[in-house]
């Protein structure tokens, strides 16, 4: 047990530095000490999420061994150490924490509703479908609002549904091979070429924004 505690303490010192973590005596698992990573949600409640545990006991009980490179008698085999690693803890709990933390406004990289294409007239639907396919091929979640609702209603519906971006398409955008970008907070970012828009979205995703 002491050896496992010392190994975990050394790992924590190396990872985040001495003094940036604390011990919680008596909170280890029955088979060994552990690292708990706790997060705070938007309401400042603390939740335990990831946990990493060193287990010296189960390898002994299962009589686990691995072959070493040693030729010395009695040292041809050694006992492994088992690492229990759960990065999310409970998936359901982690999902609930993220829902509350972001208040339903999921960042682009993880959002289930990333982009809504909004044609201002039905004759631009085909172009919207082409843009949708390009975004889909890049791994983005995209919808096209081809309903008969008014333009203002389409934008409002997309914002209420928390789509990160609305891409408005009219005559100018079709002619220029572009889209006009709005955010879910109703900020107008203006016209961008389709390739530039895709590059911007990929940058947001790659930087986890």
Secondary structure, DSSP 8 states (H G I E B T S, - for coil): -HHHHHHHHHHHHHHH-TTSS---TT-SBTTB-EEEEEEE-TT--EEEEEEEEEESHHHHHTT--EE-S--STT-SEE---EEEEESSSSHHHHHHHHHHHHTT---TTT-SS-EEEEESSGGGHHHHHHHHHHHHHTT--EEEE-SSS-HHHHHHHHHHTT-SEEEEE-HHHHHHTEEEEEETT--EEEEEEHHHHHHHHHHHHHTT-
